[in-house]
Amino acid sequence: MKIMLSLLLILLSFSTGVKCQSMESLQTAVQLKPGETLSLSCRGSGFTFSSYNMHWIRQPAGKPLEWMGRTGNDYSKSFQGRIEITRDNSNSMVYLKLSGVTVEDSAVYYCASDTQ
C-alpha cells in the first residue's frame, strides 16, 4: 500500500517594500510506502537565509495546520524520535526528514522562515 504525501509547490511568499521574499519547494508530490522516510527540500530567496530560523509545518486534509519543528533541533513532541530538520546556509536550503511514515502523515507540507 502506497501513501501519497503532498507538498505545496510555492510555500510562503511575502514582500516587504520592494524586497520580495519567497520559499520554493523542490518536490510537488511524493509517494512512499509505510515505514519509509519522507525527505523534502525547500529553498529560500530574497532574504538573508542564515539569519532566520526555518520551520516545517503541515496540514492534513480537513485538519488545522500543525507545526512540526524548526532548525536548531527544536521539534514538536508529536514528531520526537522520527524528525530531523537541517539547513545548508550556503545554498539557502532547508531539509525535512520524517521517518516511519504512515497514512496519518499524508498532508500538505510547508516550510517557512521567522518573520523579520
TORBADO-320611 format. One line per 5 residues: number of its first residue (from 1); for each residue x, y, z of N, C-alpha, C, O. Coordinates in steps of 0.001 Angstrom, whole numbers, plus 500000, padded with zeros to 6 digits. Layout:
// TORBADO-320611
NUM> X Y Z X Y Z X Y Z X Y Z  ...
// end
This chain:
// TORBADO-320611
1> 500846 498815 500000 500000 500000 500000 500888 501245 500000 501768 501396 500848  500643 502126 499042 501430 503359 498965 500677 504496 499628 499446 504522 499652  501433 505425 500159 500867 506613 500790 501196 507780 499877 502315 507859 499371  500266 508681 499652 500553 509884 498884 500783 511018 499865 499878 511400 500606  501984 511550 499869 502321 512699 500701 502461 513889 499777 503249 513853 498831
6> 501714 514932 500036 501717 516090 499149 502517 517231 499727 502565 517421 500942  503136 517981 498861 503879 519170 499247 503446 520308 498336 503490 520181 497113  503038 521393 498917 502631 522547 498141 503831 523120 497412 504913 523227 497988  503648 523493 496135 504749 523958 495299 505361 525259 495788 506568 525312 496021  504582 526288 495947 505107 527546 496468 504593 527684 497883 503389 527595 498124
11> 505492 527900 498812 505122 527838 500207 504694 529190 500730 503559 529601 500484  505538 529886 501428 505151 531187 501946 505887 532252 501170 507109 532199 501035  505163 533202 500668 505743 534250 499866 505176 535572 500356 503960 535711 500492  506024 536525 500616 505539 537822 501076 506527 538892 500663 507684 538595 500366  506083 540119 500642 507007 541174 500256 507060 542246 501322 506086 542504 502029
16> 508232 542866 501417 508442 543963 502354 508971 545111 501509 510135 545105 501108  508138 546077 501243 508567 547155 500346 508813 546582 498967 507941 545922 498402  509999 546829 498417 510321 546316 497089 511066 544992 497152 511337 544384 496117  511398 544543 498348 512152 543310 498500 511186 542136 498587 510316 542111 499457  511331 541188 497710 510438 540028 497716 511140 538847 498362 512279 538527 498023
21> 510463 538213 499281 510991 537038 499949 510116 535860 499589 508889 535962 499595  510744 534742 499277 509925 533589 498912 510589 532286 499320 511787 532230 499600  509776 531244 499346 510223 529897 499638 509767 529026 498473 508620 529114 498034  510664 528192 497981 510345 527338 496843 510611 525886 497206 511706 525541 497652  509616 525044 497017 509816 523626 497283 510469 522978 496071 510325 523455 494945
26> 511178 521902 496309 511807 521179 495216 511051 519904 494855 511432 519205 493917  509992 519597 495585 509130 518463 495267 507686 518956 495266 507333 519871 496009  506854 518339 494423 505441 518724 494428 504566 517602 494985 503542 517875 495612  504949 516361 494767 504198 515230 495328 505173 514074 495527 506088 513868 494730  504963 513340 496584 505855 512234 496938 505002 511018 497249 503986 511135 497934
31> 505395 509860 496760 504701 508614 497102 505653 507726 497881 506773 507460 497445  505195 507273 499033 506016 506427 499896 505223 505230 500367 503992 505232 500351  505948 504206 500787 505328 503049 501430 505403 503256 502938 506314 503925 503426  504451 502686 503683 504503 502796 505139 505869 502343 505667 506421 501333 505229  506392 503116 506617 507677 502800 507208 508855 503492 506552 509936 503560 507138
36> 508663 504011 505339 509754 504695 504645 509979 506087 505244 509242 506527 506126  511006 506762 504746 511358 508101 505229 511007 509157 504184 511397 509058 503021  510272 510154 504621 509938 511302 503792 511110 512271 503824 511600 512620 504899  511565 512710 502649 512640 513700 502548 512170 514836 501664 511846 514625 500496  512130 516046 502217 511698 517226 501475 512766 518306 501548 513541 518371 502502
41> 512794 519152 500525 513756 520251 500444 513028 521538 500109 512003 521525 499427  513559 522645 500590 512949 523946 500351 514061 524993 500242 514991 524999 501048  513964 525875 499247 514964 526920 499042 514361 528289 499319 513278 528606 498827  515060 529099 500104 514626 530466 500377 515351 531437 499468 516470 531172 499028  514710 532564 499186 515377 533606 498403 514820 534966 498786 513702 535073 499289
46> 515617 536011 498541 515173 537378 498789 515369 537841 500219 514879 538907 500592  516074 537062 501030 516345 537454 502408 517643 536778 502847 518118 535856 502184  518205 537224 503939 519442 536639 504456 519095 535340 505163 518801 535316 506358  519136 534277 504403 518672 532966 504845 519273 532549 506185 518562 532054 507060  520570 532747 506344 521268 532267 507547 520862 533011 508816 521178 532567 509920
51> 520163 534140 508671 519781 534948 509836 518470 534529 510484 518097 535071 511524  517766 533577 509888 516426 533232 510370 516277 531749 510628 516830 530923 509903  515518 531413 511678 515116 530027 511893 514191 529626 510760 513416 530439 510255  514282 528366 510366 513412 527829 509325 512530 526755 509946 512996 525930 510732  511259 526777 509587 510249 525891 510184 509641 524980 509123 509604 525317 507939
56> 509168 523826 509571 508320 522966 508752 506968 522853 509454 506883 522669 510668  505920 522969 508648 504532 522946 509116 503784 522039 508147 504146 521963 506972  502769 521365 508609 501986 520554 507673 500509 520715 507955 500104 521162 509028  499698 520332 506950 498249 520387 507106 497626 519162 506453 497517 519088 505229  497216 518200 507278 496480 517056 506732 495122 517530 506198 494582 518526 506680
61> 494577 516831 505220 493294 517214 504629 492213 517354 505698 492004 516448 506505  491528 518498 505695 490425 518739 506617 490835 519011 508052 489981 519057 508937  492124 519192 508300 492602 519429 509660 493383 520740 509714 493779 521271 508677  493606 521264 510925 494345 522526 511035 495847 522335 510784 496365 521218 510773  496515 523464 510585 497969 523448 510446 498614 522865 511694 498112 523034 512805
66> 499719 522184 511498 500438 521549 512603 501919 521899 512484 502574 521524 511512  502447 522623 513482 503866 522971 513491 504661 521725 513815 504382 521038 514798  505661 521430 512981 506462 520227 513158 507772 520509 513896 508204 519727 514743  508386 521628 513563 509657 521940 514193 510402 523004 513420 509935 523502 512396  511583 523342 513939 512417 524349 513283 513882 523953 513408 514243 523059 514173
71> 514703 524636 512645 516136 524395 512704 516630 524639 514127 516049 525430 514870  517690 523963 514490 518206 524069 515855 517690 522953 516747 517735 523064 517972  517195 521868 516134 516698 520699 516891 515552 521028 517837 515461 520465 518928  514687 521930 517426 513503 522291 518204 512293 521684 517498 511799 522240 516517  511813 520538 518000 510755 519788 517343 509529 519644 518228 509625 519623 519455
76> 508369 519546 517578 507128 519249 518289 507243 517860 518925 507822 516946 518337  506695 517714 520112 506734 516426 520808 506078 515310 519972 506443 514140 520090  505111 515690 519134 504411 514695 518298 505346 513984 517326 505056 512874 516879  506470 514627 517000 507370 514062 515992 508715 513624 516567 509574 513134 515834  508901 513797 517877 510181 513450 518504 510568 512009 518160 509739 511100 518196
81> 511828 511829 517831 512322 510493 517527 512229 510096 516074 512830 509100 515673  511488 510848 515268 511405 510498 513845 511544 511682 512899 511348 511531 511693  511880 512857 513424 512016 514048 512598 513446 514578 512675 514107 514501 513711  513899 515114 511550 515178 515816 511511 515032 516987 510542 514632 516806 509391  515358 518184 511015 515338 519381 510172 516760 519918 510128 517361 520214 511161
86> 517285 520039 508924 518643 520544 508750 518631 521678 507729 517639 521901 507035  519760 522390 507654 519836 523511 506718 521216 523551 506075 522189 523018 506608  521272 524193 504925 522514 524457 504217 522488 525939 503861 521926 526331 502838  523103 526762 504716 523055 528210 504514 523719 528648 503213 523295 529632 502606  524753 527935 502777 525461 528338 501560 524576 528232 500320 524815 528917 499325
91> 523559 527378 500376 522624 527223 499253 521204 527670 499601 520279 527446 498820  521024 528299 500761 519706 528761 501217 518662 527647 501206 517529 527838 500763  519069 526481 501702 518194 525318 501679 517868 524856 503093 518692 524953 504002  516644 524350 503257 516244 523684 504497 515643 522336 504114 514965 522205 503094  515907 521336 504956 515502 519967 504646 514679 519380 505791 514883 519699 506962
96> 513751 518521 505413 512944 517785 506382 513106 516299 506108 512998 515860 504963  513362 515530 507147 513315 514067 507065 512359 513603 508150 512498 513965 509319  511386 512795 507746 510402 512234 508675 510388 510729 508452 509971 510257 507394  510841 509982 509443 510956 508532 509277 509690 507808 509745 508863 508361 510470  509573 506579 509313 508455 505733 509745 507096 506283 509373 506182 506285 510198
101> 506944 506755 508130 505675 507389 507743 504522 506382 507741 504698 505189 507498  503342 506922 508023 502096 506151 507971 501091 506971 507163 501399 508084 506737  499905 506432 506955 498878 507175 506222 498533 508484 506933 498104 509444 506293  498719 508525 508252 498430 509756 509009 499394 510892 508661 499138 512045 509010  500489 510583 507984 501445 511614 507577 501110 512220 506221 501836 513089 505737
106> 500017 511772 505600 499576 512373 504343 499105 513791 504626 498201 514002 505434  499719 514763 503961 499426 516167 504264 500088 517060 503224 500888 516605 502407  499740 518323 503274 500482 519346 502542 501550 519847 503505 501230 520231 504630  502806 519852 503087 503932 520254 503910 504429 521632 503480 504580 521903 502289  504679 522491 504455 505120 523864 504193 506445 524141 504912 506678 523645 506014
111> 507291 524923 504288 508427 525461 505039 508197 526968 505155 507538 527577 504313  508745 527545 506198 508560 528980 506455 509742 529495 507241 510436 528734 507915  509970 530808 507150 511039 531428 507938 510414 532257 509037 509241 532624 508966  511214 532552 510066 510777 533509 511080 510493 534835 510395 511024 535104 509317  509666 535661 511008 509394 536975 510459 510542 537924 510800 511304 537693 511738
116> 510643 538981 510025 511709 539970 510259 511358 540862 511402 512131 541756 511747
// end
